[in-house]
Amino acid sequence: MSTSSALEVAIVDWDAHKEVLRAIRGEVFIEEQGVPKDIEWDNHDQQALHFLATLKGKAIGCGRRTDVVQHFFATQLSSFLHF
């Protein structure tokens, strides 16, 4: 992540960015939308393609793409707009 003033979306590694990705998803899905923790924290994160959106260097959103069933892709997007 850079300190650019522009909105940036980058593909990120789960292990390297797990803390910020979990914080955003926890607030958006579990706290705000009431998604049960056992549904949100599934076993797909290690294999998923993760995206992190930043604005002025601050994380404001994330998403992931997973192979759930053969050639079906599920995309999960969350926004964290407290900037």
C-alpha positions as CSV (number, residue, x, y, z in Angstrom):
1,M,0.0,0.0,0.0
2,S,1.3,3.5,-0.9
3,T,0.5,6.8,0.6
4,S,-1.1,8.1,-2.6
5,S,-4.0,10.5,-2.4
6,A,-5.8,8.4,-5.1
7,L,-8.1,5.4,-4.5
8,E,-6.1,2.3,-5.1
9,V,-7.3,-1.4,-5.3
10,A,-4.6,-4.0,-5.1
11,I,-4.5,-7.8,-5.0
12,V,-3.0,-8.7,-1.7
13,D,-1.7,-11.9,0.0
14,W,-4.0,-13.2,2.8
15,D,-1.2,-14.1,5.2
16,A,0.5,-10.7,4.8
17,H,-2.8,-8.7,5.1
18,K,-5.0,-11.0,7.2
19,E,-5.3,-8.5,10.1
20,V,-6.7,-5.6,8.1
21,L,-8.9,-7.9,5.9
22,R,-10.4,-9.5,9.0
23,A,-11.0,-6.1,10.6
24,I,-12.9,-4.7,7.7
25,R,-14.9,-7.9,7.1
26,G,-15.6,-8.2,10.8
27,E,-17.0,-4.7,11.0
28,V,-19.0,-4.8,7.8
29,F,-20.4,-8.3,7.7
30,I,-20.5,-9.4,11.3
31,E,-21.2,-6.2,13.2
32,E,-23.2,-4.1,10.6
33,Q,-24.9,-6.9,8.7
34,G,-25.3,-9.5,11.4
35,V,-23.6,-12.3,9.4
36,P,-22.8,-15.2,11.9
37,K,-19.0,-15.5,12.5
38,D,-19.0,-19.2,11.5
39,I,-20.3,-18.3,8.1
40,E,-18.0,-15.3,7.6
41,W,-14.9,-17.1,8.7
42,D,-15.1,-20.1,6.4
43,N,-12.2,-22.2,5.1
44,H,-11.8,-20.3,1.8
45,D,-9.5,-17.5,2.7
46,Q,-6.2,-19.3,2.2
47,Q,-7.1,-20.1,-1.4
48,A,-9.1,-16.9,-2.2
49,L,-7.9,-14.0,-4.3
50,H,-8.0,-11.0,-2.0
51,F,-8.4,-7.3,-2.9
52,L,-7.7,-4.3,-0.6
53,A,-9.0,-0.8,-1.4
54,T,-7.1,2.1,0.1
55,L,-7.6,5.9,0.0
56,K,-4.8,8.2,1.1
57,G,-3.0,5.1,2.4
58,K,-5.9,4.0,4.6
59,A,-7.7,0.7,4.1
60,I,-11.4,1.5,3.2
61,G,-12.6,-1.8,1.7
62,C,-11.8,-5.3,0.7
63,G,-13.1,-8.2,-1.4
64,R,-12.3,-11.7,-2.2
65,R,-12.9,-14.1,-5.0
66,T,-13.2,-17.8,-4.3
67,D,-13.7,-21.0,-6.2
68,V,-16.7,-22.4,-4.3
69,V,-18.0,-25.0,-6.7
70,Q,-16.1,-26.0,-9.9
71,H,-16.3,-23.0,-12.2
72,F,-18.5,-20.9,-10.1
73,F,-16.9,-17.8,-8.6
74,A,-18.3,-16.1,-5.6
75,T,-17.2,-12.5,-4.9
76,Q,-17.6,-10.8,-1.6
77,L,-17.1,-7.1,-1.3
78,S,-17.1,-5.0,1.8
79,S,-16.6,-1.3,2.3
80,F,-15.2,0.4,5.3
81,L,-16.0,4.1,4.7
82,H,-14.8,5.8,7.8
83,F,-12.3,8.2,6.3
